Amino acid sequence: MSEANLEELFNETLAARRRVYEAAAATPLERLELEEDEAVYVKREDLSPIHAYKWRGSYNRMKLLSDEELERGVVCASAGNHAQGVALAARKLGTTAKVFMPRSTPLMKQEAVKAIGGDAVEVILEGDAYDEASAAAHAVSESTGQTFVHPYDDMAVIAGQGTLADEVVMAGVGAFDVVYLQIGGGGMAAGVACWLKRYYPEIEVVGVEGVDQASMAAAVRSGEPVTLDYLDVFCDGTAVKKAGALTSQFCAKLVDRFVTVTNPEVCAAVQMLWEKRRAIPEPAGAMGLAAWMKEREACRGKRVLTIVCGGNMDFGQLSWIVRHAGIGSAHRKYYRFEIPEKPGSLLSLLERFPDGVSIVEFQHGVVQGRTAQPVIGIDAMPQEMELFERSLETLGIRYEDATGQEDVEFRIIHYDASLLERPVFIRIEFPERPGALKEFLGNNCRDASIVYFNYNYTGERVGRALIGFDFANDAARDAFREAVFRQDTVLRYAKELSPQAMARIV
């Protein structure tokens, strides 16, 4: 990439400033409240009219269309944010747009495109992935003469995205030492990096990609775009199987290095943005911050810029994000223990845990054999986690790190109902504090064999669990029932499952 091309991109971005603000206003640049030697700023593109930065490139590109091109209308392919940008531009410029989206696109994003574009937009679902939707859009463009508005690999689109960097410079907070830029197709990274390098020549530009999304790093290494064999779509805003031909040339020149982030690390960044700014970005929107968190210690004393590039997340992703945020920040681990398969073993394990250990998940079921393998999720700071593991080893408690193992990930709890003799299953609520559940079990369940245990922390003031017990005789079962349902237990609520409900379980 020659300097002339970089100069062209800079000038195109300069010209784009006169166009994009016809469509929307600038977005805020906010500093996170962190430790004294940390200066991290986030550019809040999630607060734009479409809750993502994509409107900038779409509008800038479509503003350059001739009257005849506007009359014919445009075509695009997108899994979400680019489609909304095209819809916004179509409505404001008085043209029409055929928007091709994969059939797997969440309904929320389909409805958002329709709401933004109104009668100017037609949403067409095609294929199961972006590539199929894109092929269909290109076919329509070629047959009708309608302009195809590319989501990233177009000079005017790249220049439009670069206007967000102009707002950073104009914010007047001074130069930055490093910027973490998430990369999908590379349009935002190219446009923003070009502008920032002009005004902050010493800035380090770090390209951020998902572990199974690193198509831009692959393109830069190879000298040309290459197609990934597999593409992870958790961060769907950056899920691009093949980087752009134009953007990869720019990124080869402008990006100083690349880093990858895992999905749990992205979840941890989403959590931090919620805690610090009460913002919930889409996963791709948190990738830049995730990379900074990964390199946090090395960034102390530096001025850091990240982009919250979008906030269009399907609500259904929240539960996965919440469960994996602790793993991504190294604050949560899942342990698989090996204990004798006999009454009292599980309670004995819990009673040997150090005081203050926060249990956030429990998966256990009785199976045939001499040993049981309960899985327990623990939340703690990394240093506390090390002390916990050391104490387990000192006590001779056998365990393994089960974090990410398939049965744990999908919460598969194996148990053999044929082994039960006098089972009682109860739903309970207890105060969500360290030790409350252990207190209940220790005071009431010493004569019981715990045959099933299903608990997952939900962030509420109370914990909820489904626990199965089995008894050697009727007297022990009756005594247990009397103890559990008296008023002076730690439980807020307890309910024994009905025979009908029991039949569905055992």
Long-range contacts (C-beta under 8 A, 24 or more apart in sequence): 1-249, 1-250, 1-252, 1-253, 5-249, 5-250, 6-194, 6-250, 6-253, 6-254, 8-155, 9-155, 9-158, 9-159, 9-162, 9-190, 9-191, 9-194, 9-250, 10-194, 10-195, 10-198, 12-155, 12-156, 12-158, 12-159, 13-159, 13-160, 13-162, 13-163, 13-165, 13-166, 13-191, 13-194, 13-195, 15-159, 16-56, 16-60, 16-156, 16-159, 16-160, 16-162, 16-163, 17-163, 17-166, 19-59, 19-60, 19-63, 19-160, 20-55, 20-56, 20-59, 20-60, 20-160, 20-163, 22-59, 22-63, 22-92, 23-49, 23-55, 23-59, 23-88, 23-89, 23-92, 24-48, 24-49, 24-55, 24-88, 26-167, 26-170, 27-164, 27-167, 29-167, 29-168, 29-171, 29-173, 30-277, 31-173, 32-272, 32-276, 32-277, 33-276, 34-276, 35-300, 37-300, 37-301, 38-296, 38-299, 38-300, 38-304, 39-302, 39-303, 39-304, 40-289, 40-292, 40-299, 40-304, 40-305, 40-306, 41-168, 41-173, 41-176, 41-303, 41-304, 41-305, 41-306, 42-273, 42-277, 42-289, 42-306, 42-307, 42-308, 43-164, 43-167, 43-168, 43-305, 43-306, 43-307, 43-308, 44-279, 44-308, 45-164, 45-285, 45-307, 45-308, 45-309, 45-310, 46-279, 46-281, 46-282, 46-285, 46-308, 46-309, 46-310, 46-311, 47-311, 49-88, 49-116, 50-81, 50-84, 50-85, 50-87, 50-88, 50-112, 50-116, 50-312, 51-84, 51-310, 51-311, 51-312, 52-80, 52-81, 52-84, 52-85, 52-237, 52-282, 52-285, 52-309, 52-310, 52-311, 52-312, 53-81, 53-161, 53-164, 53-188, 53-307, 53-309, 53-310, 54-81, 54-82, 54-84, 54-85, 54-151, 54-161, 54-310, 55-84, 55-85, 55-88, 55-89, 56-85, 56-160, 56-161, 56-163, 56-164, 57-82, 57-85, 57-151, 57-152, 57-154, 57-156, 57-157, 57-158, 57-159, 57-160, 57-161, 57-187, 57-191, 58-82, 58-85, 58-86, 58-88, 58-89, 58-149, 58-157, 58-160, 59-85, 59-88, 59-89, 59-92, 59-93, 59-160, 60-156, 60-157, 60-159, 60-160, 60-163, 61-89, 61-149, 61-150, 61-154, 61-156, 61-157, 61-160, 62-86, 62-89, 62-90, 62-93, 62-95, 62-147, 62-149, 63-89, 63-93, 64-156, 65-93, 65-95, 65-147, 69-147, 70-94, 70-95, 71-95, 72-144, 72-145, 72-146, 72-147, 73-97, 73-98, 73-146, 73-147, 74-98, 74-146, 74-147, 74-148, 74-149, 75-100, 75-137, 75-138, 75-140, 75-141, 75-144, 75-146, 75-147, 75-148, 75-149, 76-100, 76-137, 76-148, 76-149, 76-150, 76-151, 77-101, 77-130, 77-133, 77-134, 77-136, 77-137, 77-138, 77-151, 78-130, 78-133, 78-151, 79-105, 79-109, 79-130, 79-133, 79-236, 79-237, 79-239, 80-105, 80-106, 80-109, 80-112, 80-236, 80-237, 80-312, 81-237, 81-310, 81-312, 82-149, 82-151, 83-109, 83-113, 83-123, 84-109, 84-112, 84-113, 84-116, 84-312, 86-117, 86-121, 86-149, 87-113, 87-114, 87-116, 87-117, 87-120, 87-121, 88-116, 88-117, 90-117, 90-120, 90-121, 91-116, 91-117, 91-118, 91-120, 91-121, 94-120, 95-120, 96-120, 96-121, 96-122, 97-121, 97-122, 97-149, 98-122, 98-124, 98-137, 98-140, 98-146, 99-123, 99-124, 100-124, 100-125, 100-126, 100-133, 100-134, 100-136, 100-137, 100-140, 101-125, 101-126, 101-133, 102-126, 102-127, 102-128, 102-129, 102-130, 102-132, 102-133, 103-127, 103-128, 104-128, 104-129, 106-314, 106-316, 108-312, 108-314, 108-315, 109-312, 109-314, 112-312, 130-239, 130-240, 130-241, 131-241, 150-244, 151-185, 151-187, 152-184, 152-185, 152-186, 152-187, 152-188, 152-240, 152-244, 152-247, 153-185, 153-186, 153-187, 153-244, 153-245, 153-246, 153-247, 154-187, 154-246, 155-246, 157-187, 158-187, 158-190, 158-191, 158-246, 158-247, 158-250, 159-191, 160-191, 161-187, 161-188, 161-190, 161-191, 161-192, 162-190, 162-191, 162-192, 162-194, 162-195, 163-191, 164-188, 164-191, 164-192, 164-307, 165-191, 165-192, 165-193, 165-194, 165-195, 165-196, 166-195, 168-196, 168-305, 169-195, 169-196, 169-199, 169-200, 174-303, 175-199, 175-200, 175-202, 175-203, 175-303, 176-200, 176-203, 176-303, 176-304, 176-305, 177-202, 177-203, 177-204, 177-302, 177-303, 177-304, 178-203, 178-204, 178-205, 178-206, 178-299, 178-302, 178-303, 178-304, 178-305, 179-203, 179-204, 179-205, 179-206, 179-288, 179-304, 179-305, 179-306, 179-307, 180-206, 180-208, 180-259, 180-287, 180-288, 180-289, 180-291, 180-292, 180-304, 180-305, 180-306, 180-307, 181-205, 181-206, 181-207, 181-208, 181-255, 181-288, 181-307, 182-208, 182-209, 182-235, 182-237, 182-238, 182-284, 182-285, 182-287, 182-288, 182-307, 182-309, 183-207, 183-208, 183-209, 183-216, 183-238, 183-243, 183-251, 183-255, 183-258, 184-213, 184-237, 184-238, 184-239, 184-240, 184-284, 185-240, 185-243, 185-244, 185-247, 186-216, 186-243, 186-244, 186-247, 186-248, 186-250, 186-251, 187-244, 187-247, 188-307, 188-309, 189-216, 189-247, 189-250, 189-251, 189-254, 189-255, 190-246, 190-247, 190-250, 190-251, 190-254, 192-307, 193-250, 193-251, 193-254, 193-255, 194-250, 194-254, 196-305, 197-254, 204-256, 204-257, 205-254, 205-255, 205-256, 206-255, 206-256, 206-257, 206-258, 206-259, 206-291, 207-251, 207-255, 207-257, 207-258, 207-259, 208-258, 208-259, 208-260, 208-261, 208-287, 208-288, 208-290, 208-291, 209-238, 209-258, 209-259, 209-260, 209-261, 209-287, 210-234, 210-235, 210-238, 210-239, 210-260, 210-261, 210-262, 210-263, 210-266, 210-287, 211-260, 211-261, 211-262, 211-263, 213-238, 213-239, 213-240, 214-258, 214-260, 215-240, 215-241, 215-242, 215-243, 216-243, 216-247, 216-248, 216-251, 216-255, 216-258, 217-258, 217-260, 218-243, 219-243, 219-248, 219-251, 219-252, 220-248, 220-251, 220-252, 220-255, 220-258, 223-252, 224-248, 232-263, 234-263, 234-266, 234-283, 234-317, 235-263, 235-266, 235-282, 235-283, 235-284, 235-287, 236-282, 236-283, 236-284, 237-282, 237-283, 237-284, 237-285, 237-309, 237-310, 237-312, 238-284, 238-287, 259-291, 259-294, 259-295, 261-287, 261-290, 261-291, 261-294, 262-328, 263-324, 263-328, 264-324, 264-325, 264-327, 264-328, 265-290, 265-293, 265-294, 265-328, 265-329, 266-290, 266-328, 267-320, 267-321, 267-322, 267-324, 267-325, 267-327, 267-328, 268-293, 268-325, 268-326, 268-327, 268-328, 268-329, 269-293, 269-328, 270-321, 270-325, 271-321, 271-322, 271-325, 271-329, 272-329, 273-308, 279-308, 279-311, 280-311, 280-313, 280-318, 281-308, 281-309, 281-310, 281-311, 281-313, 282-310, 282-311, 282-312, 282-313, 283-313, 283-317, 283-321, 284-309, 284-310, 285-309, 285-310, 285-311, 290-328, 293-329, 322-459, 323-456, 326-360, 326-379, 327-403, 327-404, 330-382, 330-385, 331-379, 331-380, 331-381, 331-382, 331-385, 332-360, 332-377, 332-378, 332-379, 332-403, 333-377, 333-378, 333-385, 333-401, 333-403, 334-361, 334-375, 334-376, 334-377, 334-378, 334-401, 334-402, 334-403, 334-404, 334-405, 334-408, 335-375, 335-376, 335-377, 335-378, 335-399, 335-400, 335-401, 335-402, 336-373, 336-374, 336-375, 336-399, 336-400, 336-401, 336-402, 336-405, 336-408, 337-373, 337-374, 337-375, 337-376, 337-397, 337-398, 337-399, 338-371, 338-372, 338-373, 338-398, 338-399, 339-371, 339-372, 339-373, 339-374, 340-370, 340-371, 340-372, 341-366, 341-367, 341-369, 341-370, 341-371, 341-372, 342-449, 343-447, 343-448, 343-449, 343-472, 344-446, 344-449, 345-372, 346-372, 346-374, 346-450, 346-453, 347-441, 347-442, 347-445, 347-446, 347-450, 349-374, 349-397, 350-437, 350-438, 350-441, 350-442, 351-438, 351-442, 352-395, 352-397, 353-388, 353-438, 354-387, 354-388, 354-391, 355-434, 355-435, 356-434, 356-435, 357-388, 357-434, 358-434, 359-434, 359-437, 359-455, 359-457, 360-456, 360-457, 361-455, 361-456, 361-457, 362-453, 362-454, 362-455, 362-456, 362-465, 363-407, 363-408, 363-411, 363-412, 363-413, 363-453, 363-454, 364-413, 364-415, 364-450, 364-452, 364-453, 364-454, 365-413, 365-414, 365-415, 365-416, 365-451, 365-452, 365-453, 366-415, 366-416, 366-419, 366-420, 366-449, 366-451, 366-452, 366-470, 367-414, 367-415, 367-416, 367-419, 368-416, 368-419, 374-453, 375-402, 375-407, 375-408, 377-457, 379-457, 411-454, 411-456, 413-452, 413-454, 415-451, 415-452, 415-468, 417-505, 417-506, 419-451, 419-470, 420-451, 420-468, 420-470, 420-506, 421-470, 421-471, 421-472, 422-470, 422-471, 422-472, 422-473, 422-474, 422-477, 423-451, 423-468, 423-469, 423-470, 423-502, 423-506, 424-448, 424-468, 424-469, 424-470, 424-471, 424-477, 424-480, 424-481, 424-496, 425-452, 425-466, 425-467, 425-468, 425-469, 425-496, 425-497, 425-501, 425-502, 425-505, 425-506, 426-466, 426-467, 426-469, 426-484, 426-494, 426-495, 426-496, 426-497, 427-464, 427-465, 427-466, 427-493, 427-494, 427-495, 427-497, 428-464, 428-465, 428-467, 428-491, 428-493, 428-494, 428-495, 429-462, 429-463, 429-464, 429-491, 429-492, 429-493, 429-494, 430-462, 430-463, 430-465, 430-490, 430-491, 430-492, 431-461, 431-462, 431-463, 431-490, 431-492, 432-457, 432-460, 432-461, 432-462, 432-463, 436-463, 436-490, 437-463, 437-465, 439-490, 440-489, 440-490, 440-491, 443-483, 443-489, 443-490, 444-480, 444-483, 444-484, 444-489, 445-469, 445-480, 447-471, 447-472, 447-476, 447-479, 447-480, 448-476, 448-480, 452-505, 462-492, 468-505, 468-506
